[in-house]
Amino acid sequence: MMAAPIIIGIDTGGTFTDLVAIVGAHLKVHKVPSTPDDPARAVIDGLKVILEDIPDGATRSLIPDLVTYSSTVATNALLERKGARVLLVTNAGFEDLIEIGRQNRSDLYSLAPQRPEPLIERAMRLGVAERTYFDGKVGQRLTAAELDRVRRAAASSRAGSIAICLLHSYANPASERRLARALSPLGLPLSVSHRILAEYREFERLSTTVVNAYVAPRMSSHVGRLERDLRAARLRVMQSNGSAIGARLARDEPVRTILSGPAAGVIGAAALVRATGVDRFITFDMGGTSTDVSLFDGRAAIRTLSYPSGYAVRTPVVDIHTVGAGGGSIAAVDTGGSLRVGPESAGADPGPACYGRGEAPTVTDANLVAGRLVAENFLGGAMRLYPERAARAIAALSRAMRTDAIGAARGVIRVVNANMERAVRVITVERGFDPRDFALMAFGGAGPMHACELALDLGIKRIVLPRNPGLLCAWGALQAPLGREYSLTVREASPNYRGLAARALPMVTRARRELAAEGARPAQIRVELFADVRYRGQSYEIEVALTPRFAADFHAAHRRTFGYAAPKAAVEVVNLRLRATSPGVAAAPERLGRSAKRLRRSEGRLSPTRRIQVVAGERARAVPVYERDTIGASATIRGPAIIVELSATAYVAPEFTLRADGFGNLHLEA
């Protein structure tokens, strides 16, 4: 009898590592504490546990057929400034471009604006005598003597990684290729700009290449270890744009994975559109370290320029806004007497005070003291919490706040909610959207606990709590399509559709070849072409689909975005973009019966397992606690209530009524 395929999605967060496995028709889930010192250890430990329950697990142990992994390794290397010592090879006279950057200021009215320190110190920037012009013509060729000088300088630099970026290499990459061949014998990771980003605008291409070089050694080591220890038939890594790539590309171009974790959550939410019947929502992913929010208006929004930790990265990413507000965010009173929550986090080690190792008061401790987190049910009872330690930490904070413990806990919750409210307003109000027109899709380990009060603050009337909310990022990784995104600068001043399609053909051929090599069926590969278009003389572009109507579509998009259009004006196509995908695992949500377990019923209604004291609204009151597995399809519960399950705990505020749909998702309406 042929064994059922084992397909696994994994998400490594700052506090927990989540795993979702599909074995034949069965779904298995698990959470383990993350191991920041070695993220792979938590992945391997979690896989051992989740595979032990599989029939014939002893013979199939650690040999899944496909593992898709959303990783924070590249993200953390950049955030913590723990990347490699990088040698930059660029044109002589342009060594300081990485530090000069653009004149743009993210905070226009700041009297003392601060920029992040460059990732490469001045002594590690090597200028070479070479010049290629904008049209691809070579004005000064690399000589053999110059190549030898560069090789000797790189060998003595003690670099752990090399970034190569020359002017106009998007138009003619010959010089970059010669440098790469000369430096490859050194055995160091090479990040070559025309391979990573074949676009003009030298600063963004340089910055993206440098970020890639900075995180490459750490990511390469991590992915290499996973390949050895997992022994999976196929290992894929989530990209920031919501699709997955093979392990080799993830090692070579880890800059594409900087926001892979948050992107997996949006993809997981998108997969639930049909089951929930909701296709306009704000994703609210609150974990242990941070909160990620994104606007989903029929489809995930993609942007091509982001600034992780303040560094320009031009790769496609799901449009996500992140704030340092999570369950592990530390609360403290500042010198001015104001309560601050985050962005510093207790993380997984030592973690919140209630985990038994930390001392600082956190959001998780505040929720435990407020009764919204049930110690006996944390992680389904698999992880012990220490309420007395949380009480001591919040009591110390309350003395600094000159209030009681309940007042301090309530204050921490209010402040962290305000931080997250500002994040939601960035992606809605500041971009012309009214948050009241959208539902709130709350997930992550802490999202369901804060969703109701956040929705009330924003005027949102509907909340969706997906099944297994604390595991949705892993669920999204499991279902992520295999994908490729490429771009090419064309600077076409008299564009026509046939000519542009012909110039895009090499990208199409490359994408189909690479996806097929990673297991995609040729007939299932979907290719989409886009063009960055502008009126001649403008310095900014609008992306439109590359079709025979692309010019008309551009005029319409320009009017929609800026309030006017100039149909008689000349247009210019700056870049061509390709998005190629092959469908991932089709994991349809499982339907529920009228009840998921035998229900306790009293007078025909769902009965709680018990009642506990919870701070609901402005006061403490007795609130019923329900196990989520006992809430069958069509069941309703009026708030206030607490819903407990393995992956998260949900607080239903008094203003909301809960209804379960046929797939186990919970809909809260005010």
C-alpha positions in Angstrom: 0.0 0.0 0.0 1.5 3.4 -1.0 2.1 5.7 1.9 0.2 9.0 1.9 2.3 12.0 0.9 3.4 14.2 3.8 3.2 18.0 3.0 4.3 20.4 5.7 4.2 24.2 6.2 6.4 25.8 8.8 6.5 29.3 10.1 9.3 30.4 12.5 8.3 33.4 14.6 10.1 35.3 17.3 8.4 33.3 20.1 6.9 30.1 18.6 7.6 27.9 15.6 4.4 26.7 14.0 3.9 23.5 11.9 1.0 22.3 9.8 1.0 19.0 8.1 -1.3 17.3 5.6 -1.0 13.5 5.5 -3.4 12.2 2.9 -6.7 13.6 4.0 -5.6 14.4 7.6 -4.5 17.7 9.1 -2.0 17.8 11.9 -0.8 20.9 13.8 1.9 21.7 16.4 3.6 24.6 18.1 7.0 24.6 19.8 8.9 27.5 21.4 11.4 29.1 18.9 15.1 28.7 19.4 16.6 32.1 18.4 20.2 30.9 18.9 19.5 28.2 16.2 16.2 28.5 14.5 16.6 25.1 12.8 16.6 23.3 16.1 12.9 24.2 16.8 12.0 23.2 13.2 13.6 19.8 13.6 12.2 19.2 17.1 8.7 20.2 16.0 8.9 17.9 13.0 9.8 15.0 15.2 6.8 15.5 17.3 4.3 16.1 14.5 5.5 13.1 12.5 5.5 10.7 15.4 1.7 10.4 15.2 1.7 9.5 11.6 1.1 5.8 10.8 4.4 4.1 9.9 6.0 7.2 11.4 9.0 5.3 12.5 9.9 4.5 8.9 8.8 7.9 7.5 10.3 10.0 10.3 11.8 13.3 9.0 11.3 12.3 5.3 8.4 14.5 4.3 7.6 14.8 0.6 7.5 18.7 0.6 8.3 21.2 3.2 7.6 24.9 2.6 9.2 27.2 5.2 8.7 30.8 6.0 11.9 32.0 7.7 12.9 35.0 9.8 16.7 34.2 9.5 17.4 36.9 6.9 15.0 39.3 8.6 16.7 38.9 12.0 20.2 39.2 10.6 19.2 42.6 9.2 17.3 43.8 12.2 20.0 42.7 14.7 22.9 43.8 12.5 24.3 40.3 12.7 25.1 39.8 9.0 28.4 39.1 7.2 31.4 41.4 6.7 30.7 42.4 3.1 33.2 43.7 0.5 31.5 46.0 -2.1 33.0 46.1 -5.6 31.7 49.1 -7.6 32.8 51.8 -10.0 35.6 54.0 -8.8 34.2 57.3 -7.6 30.9 55.6 -6.6 32.1 53.8 -3.4 30.0 56.1 -1.2 26.8 55.8 -3.0 25.6 53.3 -0.5 25.9 56.0 2.2 24.7 59.0 0.2 21.5 57.3 -0.9 18.5 59.4 -1.8 17.5 62.8 -0.5 14.1 61.4 0.5 13.2 61.8 4.2 10.8 59.3 5.8 10.0 61.8 8.5 9.7 65.2 6.8 9.3 67.3 9.9 11.9 65.7 12.1 14.4 68.2 13.4 17.1 65.6 13.8 16.4 62.8 11.2 18.4 59.6 11.7 19.4 57.1 9.0 20.7 53.6 9.6 24.4 53.1 9.5 25.5 51.7 6.2 25.9 47.9 6.2 29.4 48.2 4.7 32.2 50.3 6.3 34.2 52.7 4.2 37.3 50.5 4.2 35.4 47.6 2.6 34.3 49.5 -0.5 36.5 48.8 -3.5 36.4 51.0 -6.6 37.3 49.6 -10.0 38.3 51.3 -13.2 35.3 50.5 -15.4 32.5 52.4 -17.0 29.4 51.1 -18.9 27.0 53.7 -20.3 23.2 53.8 -20.1 22.8 52.3 -23.6 25.1 49.3 -22.8 28.2 50.7 -24.6 31.5 50.3 -22.7 33.4 53.4 -22.1 36.2 51.9 -20.1 36.9 48.2 -20.1 38.1 46.1 -17.2 41.8 45.2 -17.8 43.4 41.9 -16.7 45.6 43.9 -14.3 42.5 45.5 -12.7 40.9 42.1 -12.3 44.0 40.8 -10.6 44.1 43.8 -8.3 40.5 43.3 -7.3 41.1 39.6 -6.7 44.1 40.2 -4.4 42.3 43.0 -2.5 39.3 40.7 -1.9 41.4 37.8 -0.8 43.1 40.0 1.9 39.9 41.8 3.0 38.7 39.1 5.5 35.2 39.5 3.9 32.6 36.9 4.4 30.5 37.9 1.4 31.0 40.0 -1.8 28.6 42.4 -3.5 29.2 43.4 -7.1 27.3 46.4 -8.5 28.4 48.4 -11.5 26.7 51.3 -13.2 24.2 50.3 -16.0 24.8 46.6 -15.7 21.1 46.1 -16.4 21.9 47.2 -20.0 25.2 45.3 -20.3 26.2 42.8 -17.6 29.5 41.8 -19.2 31.8 43.6 -16.7 29.9 42.2 -13.7 30.2 38.7 -15.1 34.0 39.1 -15.5 34.3 40.3 -11.9 32.2 37.4 -10.7 34.3 34.9 -12.6 37.5 36.4 -11.2 36.2 36.3 -7.6 34.4 33.0 -7.6 37.6 31.0 -6.7 37.6 32.7 -3.3 34.6 30.5 -2.4 32.7 33.4 -0.9 29.0 34.1 -1.5 28.7 36.4 -4.5 25.8 38.8 -4.9 25.8 40.2 -8.4 23.4 43.1 -9.1 22.3 42.2 -12.6 21.2 38.8 -11.4 19.3 40.1 -8.4 17.8 43.2 -9.9 18.1 44.0 -13.7 16.7 47.5 -13.3 18.0 51.1 -13.6 18.2 53.5 -10.6 21.6 52.6 -9.3 21.0 53.3 -5.6 18.1 50.9 -5.2 19.9 48.2 -7.2 23.1 48.7 -5.1 21.2 48.7 -1.8 19.3 45.5 -2.7 22.5 43.8 -3.7 24.3 44.8 -0.5 21.4 43.6 1.7 21.5 40.3 -0.1 25.2 39.9 0.4 24.8 40.9 4.1 22.3 38.2 4.9 23.5 35.5 2.5 26.1 33.6 4.6 23.7 33.2 7.5 20.8 32.2 5.4 22.9 29.8 3.3 24.1 28.0 6.4 20.6 27.8 7.9 19.0 26.4 4.7 21.9 24.0 4.2 21.4 22.6 7.6 17.7 22.2 7.1 18.3 20.4 3.8 20.7 17.9 5.5 18.5 17.3 8.6 15.1 17.3 7.0 16.1 15.1 4.1 12.8 16.2 2.5 12.2 15.3 -1.1 11.7 19.1 -1.7 12.4 22.0 0.5 11.0 25.4 -0.4 11.3 28.8 1.2 8.6 31.5 1.2 9.4 34.7 -0.7 8.2 38.2 0.5 5.8 38.3 -2.4 3.8 35.3 -1.2 5.2 32.6 -3.5 7.8 30.0 -2.7 11.3 29.3 -4.2 13.6 26.3 -4.1 16.3 26.0 -1.4 19.2 26.9 -3.8 17.7 30.2 -4.9 16.9 31.0 -1.2 20.5 30.5 -0.4 21.8 32.6 -3.3 19.2 35.4 -3.1 17.9 35.5 0.5 16.9 39.2 0.0 13.7 37.8 -1.5 12.8 36.2 1.8 13.1 39.3 4.1 9.3 39.4 4.7 8.5 35.8 4.1 6.8 35.2 7.5 4.2 38.0 7.3 3.6 37.2 3.6 2.7 33.6 4.5 0.0 35.0 6.8 -1.6 37.0 4.0 -1.5 34.0 1.7 -3.1 31.9 4.4 -5.9 34.5 4.8 -6.4 34.7 1.1 -6.9 30.9 0.9 -9.9 31.3 3.3 -11.8 33.8 1.1 -14.1 31.1 -0.4 -14.7 29.4 3.0 -15.5 32.7 4.9 -17.3 34.5 2.1 -15.2 37.6 2.9 -12.9 39.1 0.3 -12.3 42.6 1.7 -10.5 42.5 4.9 -7.5 43.8 6.9 -5.2 41.1 8.0 -4.1 41.5 11.7 -1.3 39.1 12.5 -0.2 39.6 16.1 2.5 37.3 17.3 4.9 37.3 20.2 7.3 39.9 18.9 5.5 42.1 16.3 2.2 42.8 14.6 1.8 42.7 10.8 -1.1 44.3 9.1 -2.1 44.4 5.4 -5.0 45.4 3.3 -6.7 42.7 1.2 -9.1 44.1 -1.3 -10.0 41.1 -3.5 -6.3 40.3 -3.8 -3.1 40.8 -1.9 -1.4 44.2 -2.7 2.2 43.9 -4.0 4.8 46.7 -4.0 8.3 46.6 -5.4 10.1 48.8 -3.0 10.3 48.4 0.8 12.6 49.6 3.5 13.2 46.8 6.1 15.2 48.3 9.0 15.5 51.5 6.9 17.5 49.9 4.0 16.1 50.2 0.4 15.2 46.8 -1.1 13.6 46.7 -4.5 12.1 43.2 -4.7 8.4 42.4 -4.9 6.8 42.1 -1.4 3.2 41.8 -0.1 2.3 45.3 1.1 2.6 44.8 4.9 3.1 47.3 7.7 4.9 46.0 10.8 5.1 47.5 14.3 6.9 46.2 17.4 3.8 45.2 19.3 3.3 41.6 20.3 2.6 39.3 23.2 6.2 39.6 24.3 6.4 43.4 24.0 7.8 44.8 27.3 5.9 47.4 29.2 7.6 50.2 31.2 7.1 53.7 32.5 9.5 56.2 30.9 11.3 59.1 32.5 8.3 61.4 31.7 5.9 59.1 33.5 4.2 57.7 30.4 3.5 54.0 29.9 5.4 52.6 26.9 4.8 49.1 25.4 7.3 47.8 22.9 9.1 47.8 20.5 11.5 45.9 22.8 10.4 42.3 23.2 11.1 39.5 25.6 11.0 37.1 22.6 11.2 33.4 23.2 14.2 33.7 25.6 13.6 34.6 28.3 10.1 35.3 27.2 7.3 36.9 29.2 7.5 36.6 33.0 4.7 34.0 33.0 6.9 31.6 31.0 9.0 31.1 34.1 12.3 32.7 33.0 11.7 36.4 32.3 11.2 39.2 34.8 9.9 42.1 32.7 6.2 42.7 32.4 4.8 42.0 28.9 1.5 42.1 27.0 1.1 38.4 27.6 1.5 38.9 31.4 -1.1 41.7 31.3 -3.6 39.5 29.5 -3.0 36.7 32.0 -3.6 39.1 35.0 -6.7 40.5 33.2 -8.0 36.9 32.9 -8.1 36.9 29.1 -5.4 34.3 28.9 -6.2 31.0 30.7 -3.0 29.4 32.1 -4.4 25.9 32.1 -5.3 26.0 28.4 -2.1 27.6 27.1 -1.0 25.7 24.0 -3.8 23.2 24.8 -2.3 22.6 28.2 1.1 21.5 26.7 3.1 24.5 28.1 3.0 25.5 31.8 2.5 29.2 32.7 3.3 30.8 36.0 0.5 33.2 36.9 2.2 34.2 40.1 5.3 35.5 38.2 3.0 37.5 35.8 1.3 39.0 38.9 4.6 40.0 40.4 5.8 41.6 37.2 2.5 43.6 36.7 2.4 44.5 40.3 5.8 46.1 40.0 4.6 48.0 37.0 1.5 49.1 38.8 3.5 50.7 41.5 5.4 52.8 38.9 2.0 53.7 37.4 0.5 54.5 40.8 -2.5 52.2 40.2 -3.5 48.6 41.1 -2.6 45.5 39.1 -5.8 45.4 37.1 -5.4 49.0 36.2 -1.8 48.4 35.1 -2.9 45.3 33.0 -5.7 47.3 31.4 -3.3 50.1 30.7 -0.8 47.8 28.9 -3.6 46.4 26.8 -4.8 49.9 25.9 -1.4 51.1 24.9 -0.5 48.1 22.7 -3.9 48.3 21.1 -3.3 52.0 20.3 0.1 51.1 18.7 -1.7 48.5 16.5 -4.5 50.9 15.6 -2.0 53.4 14.3 -0.5 50.6 12.1 -3.9 49.8 10.6 -4.6 53.5 9.9 -1.3 53.7 7.9 -2.5 51.1 5.4 -6.1 52.3 5.3 -6.8 56.0 6.2 -3.5 57.3 5.0 -4.1 55.6 1.6 -7.6 56.7 1.1 -9.5 53.6 2.5 -12.0 53.6 5.3 -11.3 50.7 7.7 -15.0 50.5 8.4 -15.5 49.1 4.8 -13.4 46.0 5.7 -13.6 43.1 8.0 -10.8 42.4 10.4 -9.1 39.0 9.8 -7.4 38.3 13.1 -4.8 35.6 13.6 -1.4 34.9 15.1 -1.0 33.7 18.7 -2.2 37.0 20.2 -4.4 38.5 17.4 -7.7 37.0 18.5 -7.2 38.3 22.1 -6.9 41.9 20.9 -9.2 41.9 17.8 -12.4 43.0 19.4 -11.1 46.1 21.1 -9.0 47.0 18.1 -12.1 46.7 15.9 -14.1 48.9 18.2 -11.4 51.6 18.2 -11.4 51.5 14.3 -15.2 51.3 13.9 -15.0 47.9 12.3 -18.2 45.8 12.8 -17.1 42.4 11.6 -14.2 40.2 12.7 -13.2 36.8 11.3 -11.1 34.4 13.5 -9.9 31.6 11.1 -9.6 28.0 12.3 -6.3 27.5 14.0 -5.5 31.2 14.0 -2.1 30.9 15.6 -1.0 28.6 12.8 -2.3 30.5 9.8 1.2 31.6 8.6 2.3 28.0 8.5 -1.0 27.1 6.7 -0.2 29.8 4.2 3.3 28.5 3.7 1.9 25.0 3.1 -0.3 26.3 0.3 2.0 28.9 -1.3 2.5 28.6 -5.0 5.9 28.1 -6.6 6.9 31.4 -8.1 9.3 33.6 -9.9 9.4 37.4 -10.4 11.8 39.1 -12.8 12.2 42.6 -14.1 14.0 44.2 -17.0 14.6 47.9 -17.7 13.7 48.8 -21.3 13.3 52.6 -21.2 11.1 52.4 -24.4 10.1 55.9 -25.5 7.8 54.7 -28.3 6.3 51.6 -26.9 4.1 49.1 -28.8 2.7 45.9 -27.4 4.3 43.5 -29.9 7.8 44.9 -29.4 7.5 44.8 -25.6 6.2 41.3 -25.5 9.1 40.2 -27.7 11.6 41.8 -25.2 9.9 40.0 -22.3 10.2 36.6 -24.0 13.6 35.7 -22.6 12.2 36.3 -19.1 9.2 34.1 -19.9 11.5 31.3 -21.1 13.7 31.5 -18.1 10.8 31.4 -15.6 9.2 28.4 -17.3 12.5 26.6 -17.4 13.3 27.3 -13.7 9.9 26.4 -12.4 9.8 23.2 -14.4 13.2 22.3 -12.9 11.7 22.7 -9.4 8.8 20.3 -10.1 6.1 22.5 -11.7 4.1 21.0 -14.5 4.5 23.1 -17.6 0.8 23.2 -18.3 0.1 24.6 -14.9 2.6 27.5 -15.1 0.8 30.8 -15.2 2.8 33.8 -16.6 1.7 37.4 -16.2 3.5 40.4 -17.7 3.4 43.9 -16.4 4.8 47.3 -17.5 6.0 50.3 -15.4 4.6 53.2 -17.4 4.9 57.0 -17.1 4.3 60.1 -19.1 7.5 61.2 -20.7 9.4 63.5 -18.3 7.9 62.0 -15.1 10.2 60.4 -12.6 7.6 57.9 -11.2 5.7 55.0 -12.8 2.5 53.1 -12.5 2.4 49.4 -13.0 -0.2 48.0 -15.4 -0.8 44.7 -17.1 1.0 44.3 -20.4 -1.8 43.8 -22.8 -2.6 45.4 -26.2 -4.6 48.0 -24.1 -1.7 48.8 -21.8 -1.6 52.5 -22.8 -5.3 53.1 -22.2 -5.1 51.2 -18.9 -2.2 53.4 -17.9 -4.2 56.6 -18.6 -7.1 55.2 -16.5 -4.8 54.2 -13.7 -3.2 57.6 -13.7 -6.5 59.3 -13.4 -7.6 57.0 -10.6 -4.4 57.6 -8.7 -3.7 61.3 -9.3 -7.0 62.7 -10.4 -6.1 63.5 -14.0 -4.8 61.9 -17.2 -3.3 63.2 -20.4 -4.3 60.7 -23.2 -2.6 62.8 -25.9 0.7 62.9 -24.1 3.6 60.6 -25.0 4.1 57.6 -22.7 7.3 55.7 -21.8 7.7 52.1 -20.6 10.5 52.0 -18.1 10.5 48.4 -16.9 8.9 45.1 -17.8 7.9 42.7 -15.0 7.1 39.1 -15.0 5.2 37.0 -12.4 5.2 33.3 -13.0 3.5 30.9 -10.6 2.6 27.2 -10.4 -0.2 26.2 -8.0 0.8 25.0 -4.6 -0.9 22.3 -2.5 -4.7 22.5 -2.8 -5.7 22.1 0.8 -9.4 22.9 1.0 -10.7 23.8 4.5 -12.4 20.8 6.2 -16.2 21.2 6.7 -17.6 20.8 10.2 -20.7 19.0 11.3 -23.2 20.5 13.6 -20.6 19.9 16.4 -16.9 19.2 16.4 -17.0 17.2 19.6 -19.8 16.1 21.9 -21.3 19.4 23.2 -22.3 20.2 26.7 -25.8 21.6 26.3 -28.1 23.3 28.7 -31.6 24.1 27.6 -30.6 23.5 24.0 -27.6 26.0 24.1 -23.9 25.5 24.1 -22.6 25.4 27.7 -19.2 26.7 28.8 -16.6 24.6 30.5 -16.4 27.1 33.4 -16.6 30.8 34.3 -13.6 32.9 35.2 -13.0 36.5 36.3 -12.1 38.6 33.2 -11.6 42.3 32.7 -14.3 42.9 30.1 -15.0 46.5 29.2 -14.1 48.7 32.2 -14.6 46.1 35.0 -14.0 42.5 36.0 -16.8 40.1 35.7 -17.5 36.4 35.5 -17.1 35.3 31.8 -17.8 31.9 30.3 -14.9 29.9 28.8 -15.6 27.7 25.7 -13.4 25.1 24.0 -13.2 26.0 20.4 -13.4 22.3 19.3 -16.9 22.1 20.9 -18.3 25.0 18.8 -20.0 23.4 15.9 -21.3 24.9 12.7 -24.0 27.5 13.2 -23.4 27.8 17.0 -23.7 31.3 18.4 -22.3 32.9 21.6 -22.9 36.4 22.9 -19.9 38.2 24.4 -18.2 38.5 26.7 -16.6 35.1 26.4 -13.2 33.4 26.2 -12.5 30.8 23.5 -9.5 28.5 24.1 -7.7 26.2 21.7 -4.2 24.9 21.0 -2.9 27.8 18.8 -4.5 30.9 20.4 -7.0 32.3 22.9 -9.8 34.6 21.7 -11.5 37.3 23.8 -15.0 38.1 22.6 -16.0 41.6 23.9 -19.5 42.3 25.3 -20.3 44.3 22.1 -19.9 41.3 19.8 -21.9 38.1 19.0 -20.0 35.1 17.7 -21.2 32.8 15.0 -19.4 29.7 13.6 -19.5 28.9 9.9 -19.4 25.5 8.3 -15.6 25.4 8.1 -14.9 26.2 11.8 -14.2 29.9 11.3 -15.6 32.3 13.8 -17.5 35.4 12.7 -17.9 38.2 15.3 -20.3 41.0 14.6 -21.0 44.1 16.7 
